[in-house]
Amino acid sequence: MSRELRRAVFFDRDGVLNRPMVRSGKPYPPATLDEFEILPDAFDAVALLRKLGFELFVITNQPDVARGTQQRAVVEAMHQKLRDALGLNHFYVCYHDDGEACDCRKPKPGFLLQAAVEHHLSLPDSYMIGDRWRDVECGHAAGCKTIFIDYGYSEQLRTSPEFRVPDLRSAAGVIYSQEGAFANL
């Protein structure tokens, strides 16, 4: 029996769904649950993308756990906040540091490929939204369309995204303009 492939939106976490801590032009994840603040435009953006029929996933690197500067329980509590507030249920979290050479740490596409198999997704019909070069490269490596939220960080992109926007609301608007005609709104 053939199963139809679905479309997905993959969100980076820090800087896309929640406010990052920016120091010297570089974003960092919040260190505590009290610092964890969901960005206001995440609510409308997630609701629109769900209404368009996309499966929604969070794909995030959290290497501070491997580095010993963050507890896994704190990261999981942050994800519970996203589940409760935004109704997001699919989380793929890489707790490794660069030196561990895993396949799941962005920019490698391991988690997108895994999600595609587990959830019957069409990666060419899906989007990766992120605010760093690793997100764009990960999306490209998996064959997704990429949307870069440009906050003007000091790090540079290594490849060009298909779309560049100022915030998550605009990213959802891009997807709506690309895909909205096919949705049952």
MARBA-3410 file (N, C-alpha, C, O; in Angstrom, 1 decimal):
185
0.8,-1.2,0.0,0.0,0.0,0.0,0.9,1.2,0.0,1.8,1.4,0.9 ~ 0.7,2.1,-0.9,1.5,3.3,-1.1,0.9,4.4,-0.1,-0.3,4.6,0.0 ~ 1.8,5.1,0.5,1.5,6.2,1.4,1.9,7.5,0.8,3.1,7.6,0.4 ~ 1.1,8.5,0.7,1.4,9.8,0.2,2.4,10.5,1.1,2.2,10.5,2.3 ~ 3.4,11.1,0.5,4.4,11.9,1.2,3.8,13.2,1.6,3.1,13.9,0.9
4.2,13.7,2.8,3.7,14.9,3.3,4.8,16.0,3.3,5.9,15.7,3.1 ~ 4.3,17.3,3.4,5.2,18.4,3.4,5.5,18.8,4.9,4.7,18.6,5.8 ~ 6.7,19.3,5.1,7.1,19.7,6.5,7.7,21.1,6.5,8.3,21.5,5.5 ~ 7.7,21.7,7.7,8.5,22.8,8.0,9.4,22.4,9.2,8.9,22.0,10.2 ~ 10.7,22.6,9.0,11.6,22.3,10.0,12.1,23.7,10.6,12.6,24.5,9.9
11.9,23.9,11.9,12.3,25.1,12.6,13.6,24.8,13.4,13.7,23.8,14.1 ~ 14.6,25.7,13.2,15.6,25.8,14.2,14.9,26.3,15.5,13.9,26.9,15.4 ~ 15.5,26.2,16.6,14.9,26.6,17.9,15.3,28.0,18.2,14.5,29.0,18.1 ~ 16.5,28.2,18.7,17.0,29.5,19.2,17.1,30.5,18.1,17.9,30.3,17.1 ~ 16.4,31.6,18.2,16.4,32.7,17.2,15.3,32.5,16.2,15.0,33.5,15.5
14.6,31.4,16.2,13.5,31.2,15.3,12.2,31.1,16.1,11.3,31.9,15.9 ~ 12.2,30.2,17.1,11.0,30.1,17.9,11.1,30.8,19.2,10.1,31.3,19.8 ~ 12.3,31.0,19.7,12.5,31.7,21.0,13.7,32.7,20.8,14.5,32.6,19.9 ~ 13.7,33.6,21.7,14.7,34.7,21.7,16.0,34.2,22.1,16.2,33.5,23.2 ~ 17.1,34.4,21.3,18.4,34.0,21.6,19.1,35.0,22.5,18.6,36.2,22.6
20.1,34.7,23.2,20.9,35.6,23.9,22.1,36.0,23.0,22.9,35.2,22.6 ~ 22.1,37.3,22.5,23.1,37.7,21.6,24.2,38.5,22.3,24.0,39.4,23.0 ~ 25.4,37.9,22.1,26.6,38.6,22.7,27.7,38.7,21.6,28.0,37.8,20.9 ~ 28.2,39.9,21.5,29.2,40.3,20.5,28.8,39.8,19.1,29.6,39.3,18.3 ~ 27.5,40.0,18.8,27.0,39.7,17.5,26.8,38.2,17.2,26.5,37.8,16.0
26.9,37.4,18.2,26.7,35.9,18.0,25.5,35.5,18.9,25.5,35.8,20.1 ~ 24.6,34.6,18.4,23.5,34.1,19.2,23.9,32.9,20.1,24.7,32.1,19.6 ~ 23.3,32.9,21.2,23.5,31.7,22.2,22.1,31.3,22.7,21.2,32.1,22.7 ~ 22.0,30.0,23.1,20.7,29.6,23.6,20.5,30.2,25.0,21.5,30.5,25.7 ~ 19.3,30.4,25.5,19.0,30.8,26.9,19.6,29.8,27.8,19.6,28.6,27.5
20.1,30.2,28.9,20.8,29.3,29.9,19.8,28.7,30.9,20.0,27.7,31.4 ~ 18.7,29.5,31.1,17.8,29.0,32.2,16.3,29.0,31.6,16.1,29.7,30.6 ~ 15.5,28.4,32.3,14.1,28.3,31.9,13.5,29.7,32.0,12.6,30.1,31.2 ~ 13.9,30.5,32.9,13.4,31.9,33.1,13.8,32.8,31.9,13.1,33.7,31.6 ~ 15.0,32.5,31.3,15.4,33.3,30.1,14.7,32.8,28.8,14.8,33.5,27.8
14.1,31.7,28.9,13.5,31.1,27.7,12.2,31.9,27.3,11.2,31.8,28.1 ~ 12.2,32.6,26.3,11.1,33.5,25.8,10.7,33.1,24.4,11.5,33.3,23.5 ~ 9.5,32.6,24.2,9.0,32.3,22.9,8.7,33.7,22.2,8.1,34.6,22.8 ~ 9.2,33.8,20.9,9.0,35.0,20.2,7.6,35.2,19.9,6.9,34.3,19.5 ~ 7.1,36.4,20.0,5.7,36.7,19.8,5.1,36.3,18.4,4.0,35.8,18.3
5.9,36.4,17.3,5.4,36.0,16.0,5.4,34.5,15.8,4.8,34.0,14.8 ~ 5.9,33.7,16.7,5.9,32.3,16.6,4.5,31.7,16.6,4.2,30.7,16.0 ~ 3.6,32.3,17.4,2.3,31.8,17.6,1.5,31.9,16.3,0.9,30.9,15.9 ~ 1.5,33.0,15.6,0.7,33.2,14.4,1.4,32.4,13.3,0.7,31.8,12.4 ~ 2.7,32.4,13.2,3.4,31.7,12.2,3.2,30.2,12.2,2.9,29.5,11.2
3.3,29.6,13.4,3.0,28.2,13.6,1.6,27.8,13.2,1.3,26.8,12.6 ~ 0.6,28.7,13.7,-0.8,28.4,13.4,-1.0,28.5,11.9,-1.8,27.6,11.4 ~ -0.4,29.4,11.2,-0.6,29.5,9.7,0.0,28.3,9.0,-0.7,27.7,8.1 ~ 1.1,27.9,9.4,1.8,26.7,8.7,1.0,25.5,9.0,0.9,24.6,8.1 ~ 0.5,25.3,10.2,-0.3,24.1,10.5,-1.6,24.2,9.6,-2.0,23.1,9.1
-2.2,25.3,9.5,-3.4,25.5,8.7,-3.1,25.2,7.2,-4.0,24.7,6.5 ~ -1.9,25.4,6.8,-1.5,25.1,5.4,-1.3,23.6,5.2,-1.1,23.2,4.1 ~ -1.3,22.9,6.3,-1.2,21.4,6.2,0.2,20.8,6.4,0.4,19.7,6.0 ~ 1.1,21.7,6.8,2.5,21.2,7.0,2.6,20.4,8.3,2.0,20.8,9.3 ~ 3.5,19.4,8.3,4.0,18.8,9.5,5.0,19.7,10.1,5.9,20.2,9.3
5.1,19.9,11.4,6.0,20.9,12.0,7.0,20.2,12.9,6.6,19.4,13.7 ~ 8.3,20.5,12.7,9.4,19.9,13.4,10.3,20.9,14.0,10.6,22.0,13.3 ~ 10.9,20.7,15.1,12.0,21.5,15.7,13.3,20.6,15.5,13.3,19.5,16.0 ~ 14.3,21.2,14.9,15.6,20.6,14.7,16.6,21.5,15.3,16.8,22.6,14.9 ~ 17.2,21.1,16.4,18.1,22.0,17.2,19.4,21.3,17.6,19.4,20.1,18.1
20.5,22.0,17.6,21.7,21.7,18.2,21.8,22.2,19.6,21.5,23.4,19.8 ~ 22.0,21.4,20.6,22.2,21.9,22.0,23.5,21.3,22.5,23.5,20.5,23.5 ~ 24.6,21.8,22.0,25.9,21.2,22.4,26.4,21.5,23.8,27.3,20.9,24.3 ~ 25.7,22.5,24.4,26.1,22.9,25.8,25.9,21.7,26.8,26.5,21.7,27.8 ~ 25.0,20.8,26.4,24.8,19.6,27.3,26.1,18.8,27.2,26.6,18.4,28.3
26.6,18.5,26.1,27.9,17.7,26.0,29.0,18.5,26.6,30.0,17.9,27.1 ~ 29.0,19.8,26.5,30.1,20.6,27.1,30.0,20.8,28.6,30.9,21.3,29.2 ~ 28.9,20.3,29.2,28.7,20.4,30.6,28.2,21.7,31.2,28.3,22.0,32.4 ~ 27.8,22.6,30.3,27.4,24.0,30.7,25.8,24.1,30.7,25.3,25.2,31.1 ~ 25.1,23.0,30.3,23.7,23.0,30.4,23.2,21.6,30.7,23.9,20.6,30.4
22.1,21.5,31.5,21.5,20.3,31.8,20.5,19.9,30.8,19.7,20.7,30.4 ~ 20.5,18.6,30.5,19.5,18.1,29.5,18.1,18.3,30.0,17.2,18.6,29.2 ~ 17.8,18.2,31.3,16.5,18.5,31.9,16.0,19.9,31.6,14.8,20.1,31.4 ~ 16.9,20.8,31.6,16.5,22.2,31.3,16.1,22.4,29.8,15.1,23.0,29.5 ~ 16.9,21.8,29.0,16.6,21.8,27.5,15.2,21.2,27.3,14.4,21.7,26.6
15.0,20.0,27.9,13.7,19.4,27.8,12.5,20.2,28.4,11.4,20.1,27.8 ~ 12.8,20.9,29.4,11.7,21.8,30.0,11.4,22.9,29.0,10.3,23.4,28.9 ~ 12.4,23.4,28.3,12.2,24.5,27.3,11.3,23.9,26.2,10.5,24.6,25.7 ~ 11.6,22.7,25.8,10.8,22.1,24.7,9.4,21.8,25.2,8.5,21.9,24.4 ~ 9.2,21.5,26.5,7.9,21.3,27.0,7.1,22.7,26.9,5.9,22.7,26.6
7.8,23.8,27.1,7.1,25.1,27.0,6.7,25.3,25.5,5.6,25.8,25.3 ~ 7.5,24.9,24.6,7.1,25.0,23.1,5.9,24.1,22.8,5.0,24.4,22.1 ~ 5.9,22.9,23.4,4.8,21.9,23.2,3.5,22.6,23.7,2.5,22.6,23.0 ~ 3.6,23.1,24.9,2.4,23.6,25.6,1.9,24.9,24.9,0.7,25.0,24.7 ~ 2.8,25.8,24.5,2.4,27.1,24.0,2.0,27.0,22.5,1.1,27.6,22.0
2.8,26.2,21.7,2.7,26.2,20.2,2.1,24.9,19.7,1.8,24.8,18.5 ~ 2.0,23.9,20.5,1.5,22.6,20.0,2.5,21.8,19.2,2.1,21.0,18.4 ~ 3.8,22.2,19.3,4.8,21.4,18.6,5.1,20.1,19.3,5.3,20.1,20.5 ~ 5.1,19.0,18.5,5.4,17.7,19.2,6.6,17.0,18.6,7.0,16.0,19.2 ~ 7.1,17.4,17.5,8.2,16.7,16.9,9.5,17.4,17.1,9.8,18.5,16.5
10.3,16.9,18.0,11.6,17.5,18.4,12.8,16.5,18.1,12.7,15.4,18.5 ~ 13.7,17.0,17.3,15.0,16.3,17.1,16.1,17.1,17.6,16.4,18.2,17.1 ~ 16.8,16.6,18.7,17.7,17.4,19.4,19.1,16.7,19.4,19.2,15.6,19.8 ~ 20.1,17.4,18.9,21.5,16.9,18.9,22.1,17.5,20.1,22.3,18.7,20.3 ~ 22.5,16.6,21.0,23.2,17.1,22.3,24.7,17.0,22.1,25.4,17.1,23.1
25.2,16.7,20.9,26.7,16.5,20.7,27.4,17.8,20.5,26.8,18.8,20.2 ~ 28.7,17.8,20.7,29.6,18.9,20.3,30.2,18.6,19.0,30.1,17.5,18.5 ~ 30.8,19.6,18.4,31.4,19.4,17.0,32.4,18.2,17.0,32.4,17.5,16.0 ~ 33.2,18.0,18.0,34.2,17.0,18.0,33.7,15.6,17.9,34.5,14.7,17.7 ~ 32.4,15.4,18.2,31.8,14.0,18.2,31.5,13.5,16.8,31.2,12.3,16.7
31.5,14.3,15.8,31.4,13.9,14.4,30.1,13.1,14.2,30.1,12.1,13.4 ~ 29.0,13.5,14.8,27.7,12.7,14.6,27.1,13.2,13.3,27.5,14.1,12.7 ~ 26.1,12.4,12.9,25.3,12.8,11.7,24.1,13.7,12.0,23.5,14.1,11.0 ~ 23.8,13.9,13.3,22.6,14.6,13.6,22.9,16.1,13.8,21.9,16.9,13.9 ~ 24.1,16.5,14.0,24.4,17.9,14.3,24.4,18.8,13.0,25.2,18.5,12.1
23.6,19.8,13.0,23.6,20.7,11.8,25.0,21.3,11.7,25.5,21.7,12.7 ~ 25.5,21.4,10.5,24.8,21.4,9.2,24.6,20.1,8.6,24.0,20.1,7.5 ~ 24.9,19.0,9.2,24.6,17.7,8.6,23.1,17.5,8.6,22.4,17.9,9.6 ~ 22.6,16.8,7.6,21.1,16.7,7.5,20.5,15.5,8.2,19.4,15.1,7.9 ~ 21.2,14.8,9.1,20.8,13.5,9.6,19.4,13.5,10.2,18.6,12.6,9.9
19.1,14.5,11.0,17.7,14.6,11.6,16.6,14.8,10.5,15.5,14.3,10.7 ~ 16.9,15.6,9.5,15.9,15.8,8.5,15.6,14.6,7.7,14.5,14.2,7.4 ~ 16.7,13.8,7.4,16.6,12.6,6.7,15.8,11.6,7.5,15.0,10.8,7.0 ~ 16.1,11.5,8.8,15.5,10.6,9.8,14.0,10.9,9.9,13.1,10.0,9.8 ~ 13.7,12.2,10.0,12.3,12.6,10.1,11.5,12.3,8.8,10.3,11.9,8.9
12.2,12.4,7.7,11.5,12.1,6.4,11.1,10.6,6.3,10.0,10.3,5.9 ~ 12.0,9.8,6.8,11.6,8.3,6.8,10.6,8.0,7.9,9.6,7.4,7.6 ~ 10.7,8.5,9.1,9.8,8.2,10.2,8.4,8.8,10.0,7.4,8.2,10.4 ~ 8.3,9.9,9.3,7.0,10.6,9.1,6.6,10.7,7.7,5.6,11.4,7.4 ~ 7.2,10.0,6.8,6.8,10.0,5.4,6.7,11.4,4.8,5.6,11.8,4.3
7.9,12.1,4.8,7.9,13.4,4.3,8.6,13.5,2.9,9.5,12.8,2.6 ~ 8.2,14.5,2.1,8.8,14.8,0.9,9.8,16.0,1.2,9.3,17.2,1.4 ~ 11.0,15.8,1.2,12.0,16.9,1.6,12.0,18.0,0.5,12.1,19.1,0.9 ~ 11.9,17.7,-0.8,11.9,18.7,-1.8,10.7,19.7,-1.7,10.7,20.8,-2.1 ~ 9.6,19.2,-1.0,8.4,20.0,-0.8,8.3,20.6,0.6,7.3,21.1,1.0
9.5,20.5,1.3,9.5,21.0,2.7,10.5,22.2,2.8,11.2,22.5,1.9 ~ 10.4,22.8,3.9,11.2,24.0,4.2,12.0,23.9,5.5,11.5,23.3,6.5 ~ 13.2,24.5,5.5,14.0,24.6,6.7,14.1,26.1,7.0,14.6,26.9,6.1 ~ 13.7,26.5,8.2,13.8,27.9,8.6,14.8,28.0,9.7,14.7,27.3,10.7 ~ 15.8,28.9,9.5,16.8,29.1,10.5,17.4,30.5,10.5,17.2,31.3,9.6
18.2,30.8,11.5,18.9,32.1,11.6,20.4,32.0,11.6,21.1,33.0,11.9 ~ 20.9,30.8,11.2,22.4,30.7,11.2,22.8,29.9,9.9,21.9,29.2,9.3 ~ 24.0,30.0,9.6,24.5,29.3,8.4,24.3,27.8,8.5,24.0,27.1,7.5 ~ 24.4,27.2,9.7,24.2,25.7,9.8,22.8,25.3,9.4,22.7,24.2,8.8 ~ 21.8,26.1,9.7,20.5,25.8,9.3,20.3,25.8,7.8,19.7,24.9,7.2
20.9,26.8,7.1,20.7,26.9,5.7,21.5,25.7,5.0,20.9,25.0,4.1 ~ 22.7,25.4,5.5,23.4,24.3,4.9,22.7,22.9,5.1,22.7,22.0,4.3 ~ 22.1,22.8,6.3,21.4,21.5,6.7,20.2,21.4,5.7,20.0,20.3,5.2 ~ 19.4,22.4,5.5,18.3,22.4,4.6,18.7,22.0,3.2,18.1,21.2,2.5 ~ 19.8,22.7,2.7,20.3,22.4,1.4,20.7,20.9,1.3,20.4,20.3,0.3
21.5,20.4,2.3,22.0,19.1,2.2,20.8,18.0,2.2,21.0,17.0,1.6 ~ 19.7,18.4,2.8,18.6,17.5,2.8,17.7,17.6,1.6,16.8,16.8,1.3 ~ 17.9,18.7,0.8,17.1,18.9,-0.4,15.8,19.8,-0.1,14.9,19.8,-1.0 ~ 15.8,20.4,1.0,14.7,21.3,1.3,14.9,22.7,0.8,16.0,23.1,0.4 ~ 13.8,23.5,0.7,13.9,24.9,0.4,14.3,25.6,1.8,13.9,25.1,2.8
15.2,26.6,1.7,15.7,27.2,2.9,15.2,28.7,3.0,15.2,29.4,2.1 ~ 14.9,29.0,4.3,14.5,30.4,4.6,15.4,30.8,5.7,15.4,30.2,6.8 ~ 16.1,31.9,5.5,17.1,32.5,6.5,16.5,33.7,7.1,16.1,34.7,6.4 ~ 16.4,33.7,8.4,15.9,34.8,9.2,17.2,35.6,9.5,18.0,35.2,10.3 ~ 17.3,36.8,8.9,18.5,37.6,9.0,18.4,38.6,10.1,17.8,39.7,10.0
19.1,38.3,11.2,19.2,39.2,12.3,20.5,40.1,12.3,20.7,40.8,13.3 ~ 21.3,39.9,11.3,22.5,40.7,11.2,23.6,40.2,12.2,24.4,41.0,12.6 ~ 23.6,38.9,12.5,24.7,38.4,13.3,26.0,38.6,12.7,26.1,38.9,11.5 ~ 27.1,38.5,13.5,28.4,38.7,12.9,28.9,37.6,12.1,29.8,37.8,11.3 ~ 28.3,36.4,12.2,28.8,35.2,11.3,28.1,35.3,9.9,27.1,35.9,9.8
28.8,34.8,9.0,28.4,34.9,7.6,27.8,33.6,7.1,28.2,32.5,7.6 ~ 26.9,33.7,6.2,26.4,32.5,5.5,27.4,31.9,4.6,28.3,32.7,4.1 ~ 27.4,30.6,4.4,28.4,30.0,3.5,27.7,29.6,2.2,28.4,29.5,1.2 ~ 26.4,29.5,2.2,25.6,29.3,0.9,24.4,30.2,1.0,24.0,30.6,2.1 ~ 23.8,30.5,-0.1,22.7,31.4,-0.2,21.4,30.6,0.1,21.2,29.5,-0.5
20.5,31.1,0.9,19.2,30.5,1.1,18.3,30.9,-0.1,18.6,31.8,-0.8 ~ 17.2,30.1,-0.3,16.2,30.5,-1.3,15.5,31.8,-0.9,15.2,32.6,-1.8 ~ 15.3,32.0,0.4,14.6,33.2,0.8,15.3,33.8,2.0,15.9,33.0,2.9 ~ 15.3,35.1,2.1,15.9,35.8,3.3,14.8,36.8,3.8,14.3,37.5,3.0 ~ 14.6,36.7,5.1,13.5,37.4,5.7,13.9,38.0,7.0,15.0,37.6,7.6
13.2,39.0,7.6,13.6,39.6,8.8,13.1,38.9,10.1,13.6,39.2,11.2 ~ 12.1,38.0,10.0,11.5,37.4,11.2,10.7,36.2,10.8,10.4,35.9,9.6 ~ 10.2,35.5,11.8,9.4,34.2,11.5,8.1,34.5,10.9,7.6,33.7,10.0 ~ 7.4,35.6,11.2,6.2,35.9,10.5,6.4,36.1,9.0,5.5,35.6,8.2 ~ 7.5,36.7,8.6,7.8,36.9,7.2,8.1,35.5,6.6,7.7,35.3,5.4
8.8,34.6,7.3,9.1,33.3,6.8,7.8,32.5,6.5,7.6,31.9,5.5 ~ 6.8,32.6,7.4,5.5,32.0,7.2,4.8,32.6,6.0,4.1,31.9,5.3 ~ 5.0,33.9,5.9,4.4,34.6,4.7,5.0,34.1,3.4,4.2,34.0,2.4 ~ 6.3,33.9,3.4,6.9,33.3,2.2,6.3,32.0,1.8,6.0,31.7,0.7 ~ 6.2,31.1,2.8,5.7,29.8,2.6,4.2,29.9,2.1,3.8,29.2,1.2
3.5,30.8,2.7,2.1,31.0,2.3,2.0,31.4,0.8,1.2,30.9,0.1 ~ 2.9,32.3,0.5,2.8,32.8,-0.9,3.3,31.7,-1.9,2.8,31.7,-3.1 ~ 4.2,30.8,-1.5,4.6,29.8,-2.3,3.6,28.6,-2.4,3.5,28.0,-3.4 ~ 3.0,28.3,-1.3,2.2,27.1,-1.1,0.7,27.3,-0.8,-0.1,26.4,-1.0 ~ 0.3,28.6,-0.5,-1.0,28.9,0.0,-2.1,28.5,-1.0,-3.2,28.1,-0.7
-1.8,28.6,-2.3,-2.8,28.3,-3.3,-3.1,26.8,-3.3,-4.2,26.5,-3.9 ~ -2.3,26.0,-2.8,-2.5,24.6,-2.7,-3.2,24.1,-1.5,-3.6,22.9,-1.3 ~ -3.4,25.0,-0.5,-3.9,24.6,0.8,-5.5,24.7,0.8,-6.1,25.4,0.0 ~ -6.0,24.0,1.7,-7.5,24.1,1.9,-7.8,25.0,3.1,-8.1,24.5,4.2 ~ -7.7,26.3,2.9,-7.9,27.2,4.0,-9.3,27.6,4.2,-9.7,28.3,5.0
END
